[in-house]
Amino acid sequence: MKVSTRGEYGVRAMIALAHNYGSGPMSIAAVSKSSAIPTAYLEQLIGPLRRAGLVESKRGARGGYQLTRSPEHVTVGDVYRVMEGPVAPMDCVSENADDQTCPLIEGCETRPVWLKMRDAIAGTLDSMTLADLIEQSPRRQSPGTIVLTPTTS
């Protein structure tokens, strides 16, 4: 299972906002700069995060975006599911029961491993908050500052 750029960038944007939590809204340009996400792509990601209630927007000269709750109360799983959908290494074990459409589910001998994989992934995503990621960051800086080194694939 691979996390798409959408999922990765969504988490990075939320970390940028988490660094700034309590200091007021951040402009889209500031979030873009601190998270190394192209502005045009970031604008596409913010909408779903806002609709999901994780981010709120403020209009005006000092406007921008901010978290709706503290970084300690936003899990990586919250962000992942907004960006990627339910955790589902295979359709037959999706967190969304309506997606479990495989006709072989009853009696499937491989399904237990996919269920275990789904639960392990979901457990990991749900056990870490944005605050945990900031705390564990090897590039820990002062609030509002994130230093990212772009990598090439």
N, C-alpha and C positions, 0 to 999 in steps of 0.2 A: 504494500500500500504506500503510495506516494502522496505527500501533501503538495497541492498545487501552489503556484506563485500567489494566487489569490489568498490562500490560507496563510502562507508565510507572511505576506505583506500585511494582511489584516492583523496578525499578532504583533508585528513590528510597529504598526501605526498605533495600536493600543498601548504598547509599551512606551512610545513617545508621549502619548497623552497621560499615561500613568506617572511618568517622571515629572510632569507638570501639574499633577493633581493638587488642587488647593490654591493654585496660583492664577486661576482664571483661564479663559479660553485661549487656545492656540490657533493661529491662522493656519490655513491649509498649507501655505508656503513653509511655515515653521515646522509643521509635522512632516512635510515632505523632506525638508532638509535634514531634520534630526533622525529620520528613519531611513533615509536613502531610498525613498520610493518616488518614482516620477509623479509629479503633481496630477497629471491627467489620469493616471491609474488610481491614485489615491482618492480622487474625487468620485470614482466609481465604487470604491470600497466603503467610503464613509456613509453613503446612503443606507445600505443594508444594516450597518452597525447602529445607525440612528433609529431606523425603523424597529430594530430589535430591542431598543431601549438601553443599549450599552453606552451610547454617545448622545450628547445633546448639542445643539447649535445655538449660538448667540449672534444676533445681527448687530451691525453697527461698526464704528471705527475700532472698537476694542473687542470685536466679535471673533468668532471662530468656533472651535470644537473643544469639548471637554467630556470627561467620563461622567456618567450619571451616578456612579457609586465609587467608593474608594477602591484602590488597586487590590486591597486584601479581600475584596468581595467580588472580584471578577476572575473567573477561572479561564485558563487557556481553552478548556472545553467549551465555555460559553462562546468565545470568539470563533473557535474552530467550527462549531455547528452553524454559526451564522454564515461563515465564509464557504464552508465545504458541504454542509448538510449533515445528516446523521452519520455516526461512525458505522461504516459498513465495509469491511474488507471483502465481503462477498454479499451479493444481493440477498441471499437466503438468511443472513443473520443481521440485517440492517437494524439499527435502533428503532426505526420506523417500521412497525409490523406490517403496514400496508405495502411496503416494498419487498416483503418476503414472499416472492411469487414463484419460486422454483417448485415444479411439480414433484421433485424428488425429496422434499424436506422430510416427509414421513419415512423413517427407516434409513435415512442417509447416513452412511458410515463415516463420511468426512466432516459432517456438520459440527461435531463436537470441537474439533480443532479451530474452526472458524469462529465459533462462539467464544472460545477461550481467548482467541486473538482479539476479537472485538472488545471483550470485557477488559483485557489488559490495556489496550489502547485507550479506551474510554476512561478507565481508572487512572491512567497516567495523566491524561488531559485534564481530568476533573480534580486531580490532587494538587495541581500547581496553579497558583494565582499570578496575576501580573506583578504583585509585590514580591513573590518568591523569585520570579525571573530577574527582577531588578536587584534583589538582594544577592542572588547567585552570579550576577554578571561579572565576567572577568574584566570588563571595561567600565566598571562602576565609576561614575563621575558625580559631580554635584548635580542637584535637581535641575531638570530642564536641559541637561547636556547629555547627548548620546554621541559617542564616537564609533562609527561603523567603518569597517574596511571592506569595500566591495570585493567579492570573490568572483573568479571566473570559473565557469563550468567546463 
